[in-house]
Amino acid sequence: MLADGGKQPQRAILQLAAVNSRPSVSYILDSPGRSVYQDSMAAGTRRAGRRATATVMFSLLSAWSILVAAELPVTKNSSISDFQNRSEDVTPYNFDAPPQGLFRTITMAEGFDEELGFQRTHQIVPVKPTDRFRPDTPAVFIVFQLHQHYQGFQVFGRCYPEAVAGLDPAAIVGQDAMLIALEDDSGYLTLSPPQNVWKPGRYKVEIHVGEQVNEMTMMGTMRFTIAEPGT
């Protein structure tokens, strides 16, 4: 016989019935937490996809770079002479020809004239340009025009009988000089015959520029011919 007069089994039955009668709790996936969970999963998927795409692209670029590098030609080691001016590409300056560089024009003539230039400057121009003269020519003129310059200097002319019968080719038979000021852009030299008359033959005139005549001041060479009498 139970101490509670047989009521204990009934209480247990009632408690079990109460438990069974409680409303069941179900976890519905359509709850507010589902959106956060799905967004997190989607973001993770996207990140993984981007990483995979980047890995594939990097692999492709690496393979392409290796392929291109393998196809590039190997550059040979160049010597210093390859970067210097080659002698065959450089035209040597000819000191045995009419001077260039500073001189725009230079010619031999029977005379000269002075004109007013377009810049209101006095310009020396040749009269009857030629390189062939008669023996009775009173003077041979060398007329020149210059490029712009930034200081004064002198132009020298030394005349030698290059191929004249009875004269030493190394002997100076005539010379002249002209001082060129900063504003001058033209000038002339006058060569007179050594003995009041020119001997027939070929003469050369060395043109020098500077303060004095030496090997470093030579700019070029002019030539003229004295014809035989009656020709």
C-alpha positions as CSV (number, residue, x, y, z in Angstrom):
1,M,0.0,0.0,0.0
2,L,1.4,3.4,-1.0
3,A,2.1,6.0,1.6
4,D,0.0,8.6,-0.1
5,G,-3.0,6.3,-0.2
6,G,-2.4,5.3,-3.8
7,K,-2.2,8.8,-5.3
8,Q,1.5,8.7,-6.4
9,P,0.8,6.7,-9.7
10,Q,-2.0,9.1,-10.6
11,R,0.4,12.2,-10.1
12,A,2.9,10.6,-12.4
13,I,0.3,9.9,-15.0
14,L,-0.9,13.5,-14.8
15,Q,2.6,14.9,-15.2
16,L,3.3,12.7,-18.2
17,A,0.0,13.8,-19.7
18,A,0.9,17.5,-19.0
19,V,4.3,17.0,-20.8
20,N,2.7,15.3,-23.7
21,S,0.0,18.1,-23.9
22,R,2.7,20.9,-24.2
23,P,2.7,22.6,-27.6
24,S,5.6,21.3,-29.7
25,V,8.4,23.9,-30.7
26,S,9.4,23.7,-34.4
27,Y,12.4,25.7,-35.8
28,I,11.1,27.3,-38.9
29,L,13.8,28.0,-41.5
30,D,11.8,31.1,-42.7
31,S,12.7,32.9,-39.5
32,P,14.5,36.3,-39.4
33,G,17.9,34.5,-38.9
34,R,17.7,32.8,-42.2
35,S,18.5,36.0,-44.2
36,V,21.7,36.6,-42.3
37,Y,22.8,33.0,-42.7
38,Q,22.0,32.9,-46.4
39,D,23.8,36.2,-47.1
40,S,26.9,35.0,-45.2
41,M,26.9,31.8,-47.2
42,A,26.4,33.7,-50.5
43,A,29.3,36.1,-49.7
44,G,31.6,33.2,-48.9
45,T,30.7,31.6,-52.2
46,R,31.4,34.8,-54.1
47,R,34.7,35.2,-52.4
48,A,35.7,31.7,-53.2
49,G,34.7,32.2,-56.8
50,R,36.7,35.4,-57.1
51,R,39.7,33.7,-55.6
52,A,39.4,30.8,-58.0
53,T,39.1,33.2,-61.0
54,A,42.1,35.2,-59.9
55,T,44.1,32.0,-59.5
56,V,43.2,30.9,-63.0
57,M,44.0,34.3,-64.5
58,F,47.3,34.5,-62.7
59,S,48.2,31.0,-63.9
60,L,47.3,32.0,-67.5
61,L,49.3,35.2,-67.4
62,S,52.3,33.5,-65.9
63,A,52.2,30.9,-68.6
64,W,51.9,33.6,-71.3
65,S,54.8,35.6,-69.8
66,I,57.0,32.5,-69.8
67,L,56.1,31.7,-73.4
68,V,56.8,35.3,-74.6
69,A,60.1,35.4,-72.7
70,A,61.1,32.2,-74.3
71,E,60.4,33.6,-77.8
72,L,62.3,36.9,-77.3
73,P,65.7,37.0,-79.0
74,V,68.8,37.3,-76.8
75,T,70.5,40.7,-77.2
76,K,74.2,40.4,-77.7
77,N,76.7,42.4,-75.7
78,S,77.5,45.6,-77.6
79,S,80.9,47.1,-77.6
80,I,81.5,50.8,-76.9
81,S,82.5,51.4,-80.5
82,D,78.9,50.5,-81.6
83,F,77.7,53.7,-79.8
84,Q,80.4,56.0,-81.2
85,N,80.4,57.9,-84.5
86,R,81.6,55.6,-87.2
87,S,84.2,57.0,-89.5
88,E,82.3,55.9,-92.5
89,D,79.2,57.9,-91.3
90,V,81.1,61.1,-90.8
91,T,82.2,63.3,-93.7
92,P,85.6,64.8,-92.9
93,Y,86.0,68.5,-93.2
94,N,88.0,69.4,-96.3
95,F,90.4,72.2,-95.6
96,D,91.6,72.2,-99.2
97,A,88.1,73.3,-100.4
98,P,86.2,76.6,-100.0
99,P,85.5,77.3,-96.3
100,Q,82.2,76.4,-94.8
101,G,80.6,76.6,-91.3
102,L,80.9,80.3,-90.5
103,F,80.7,81.3,-94.2
104,R,77.3,81.4,-95.8
105,T,78.9,82.2,-99.2
106,I,82.4,83.0,-100.4
107,T,83.4,83.8,-104.0
108,M,86.1,85.4,-106.0
109,A,85.3,88.4,-108.2
110,E,86.7,91.3,-110.2
111,G,85.2,93.8,-107.7
112,F,82.6,94.4,-105.0
113,D,79.8,96.8,-104.2
114,E,78.2,97.9,-101.0
115,E,74.4,97.7,-100.6
116,L,71.9,98.4,-97.9
117,G,70.5,95.1,-96.6
118,F,66.9,94.5,-95.5
119,Q,68.0,94.9,-91.9
120,R,69.4,98.4,-92.7
121,T,73.0,97.0,-92.6
122,H,75.7,97.4,-95.1
123,Q,76.3,94.3,-97.2
124,I,79.2,93.6,-99.5
125,V,78.3,91.9,-102.7
126,P,80.5,90.6,-105.5
127,V,80.8,92.3,-108.9
128,K,81.6,90.0,-111.9
129,P,82.2,86.8,-109.9
130,T,84.8,84.6,-111.5
131,D,87.8,82.4,-110.8
132,R,89.7,83.3,-114.0
133,F,91.5,86.6,-114.4
134,R,93.7,88.5,-116.9
135,P,97.4,89.2,-116.1
136,D,96.7,92.9,-116.0
137,T,93.9,92.6,-113.4
138,P,94.7,95.2,-110.7
139,A,93.3,93.1,-107.8
140,V,91.5,89.9,-107.1
141,F,88.7,90.2,-104.6
142,I,87.3,87.5,-102.3
143,V,83.8,88.5,-101.2
144,F,82.0,86.6,-98.4
145,Q,78.9,86.6,-96.3
146,L,78.8,85.2,-92.8
147,H,76.4,83.5,-90.5
148,Q,75.5,85.2,-87.2
149,H,78.3,85.4,-84.8
150,Y,78.7,86.7,-81.2
151,Q,82.1,88.3,-81.1
152,G,84.5,90.2,-83.4
153,F,87.3,88.5,-85.2
154,Q,89.5,88.8,-88.3
155,V,89.4,87.1,-91.6
156,F,92.8,86.5,-93.2
157,G,93.8,85.6,-96.8
158,R,97.3,84.3,-97.8
159,C,98.0,83.9,-101.5
160,Y,100.5,81.2,-102.7
161,P,101.6,80.5,-106.3
162,E,100.4,76.8,-106.4
163,A,101.4,76.2,-110.0
164,V,103.2,79.3,-111.4
165,A,106.3,79.0,-113.5
166,G,109.3,80.5,-111.7
167,L,107.7,81.0,-108.3
168,D,108.1,79.0,-105.1
169,P,104.8,77.3,-104.2
170,A,105.5,77.9,-100.5
171,A,106.2,81.6,-100.9
172,I,103.5,84.1,-100.0
173,V,102.9,86.5,-102.9
174,G,100.0,88.4,-101.3
175,Q,97.9,88.7,-98.2
176,D,95.1,90.7,-96.7
177,A,93.0,90.8,-93.5
178,M,89.7,92.3,-92.5
179,L,88.3,93.0,-89.1
180,I,84.8,91.8,-88.6
181,A,82.7,93.6,-86.0
182,L,79.9,92.0,-84.1
183,E,77.3,93.6,-86.4
184,D,79.0,92.7,-89.7
185,D,77.7,89.9,-91.7
186,S,79.8,90.3,-94.9
187,G,83.2,91.4,-96.0
188,Y,86.0,91.1,-98.6
189,L,89.7,90.6,-99.0
190,T,91.9,92.3,-101.7
191,L,94.8,90.5,-103.3
192,S,97.2,92.6,-105.4
193,P,99.7,91.3,-107.9
194,P,103.2,90.8,-106.5
195,Q,105.0,92.8,-109.2
196,N,102.2,95.0,-110.6
197,V,101.2,92.1,-112.9
198,W,100.1,88.6,-112.3
199,K,102.1,85.8,-113.7
200,P,100.0,83.2,-115.5
201,G,99.3,80.1,-113.6
202,R,97.1,78.8,-110.7
203,Y,97.1,80.4,-107.3
204,K,95.6,79.3,-104.0
205,V,94.4,81.4,-101.1
206,E,94.3,80.0,-97.5
207,I,91.4,81.5,-95.5
208,H,92.0,81.9,-91.8
209,V,89.6,83.1,-89.0
210,G,90.7,84.3,-85.6
211,E,93.1,86.7,-84.0
212,Q,96.2,85.5,-85.8
213,V,97.2,83.0,-88.5
214,N,98.2,79.5,-87.4
215,E,97.4,75.9,-88.1
216,M,94.3,76.0,-85.9
217,T,92.7,79.0,-87.6
218,M,92.6,77.7,-91.2
219,M,89.0,77.4,-92.5
220,G,89.5,76.5,-96.2
221,T,91.2,77.2,-99.5
222,M,90.2,79.3,-102.5
223,R,91.8,79.0,-105.9
224,F,91.9,81.2,-109.0
225,T,93.8,81.1,-112.3
226,I,95.6,83.9,-114.2
227,A,95.2,83.3,-117.9
228,E,97.9,83.6,-120.5
229,P,98.0,86.9,-122.3
230,G,95.7,87.1,-125.3
231,T,93.4,84.3,-124.1
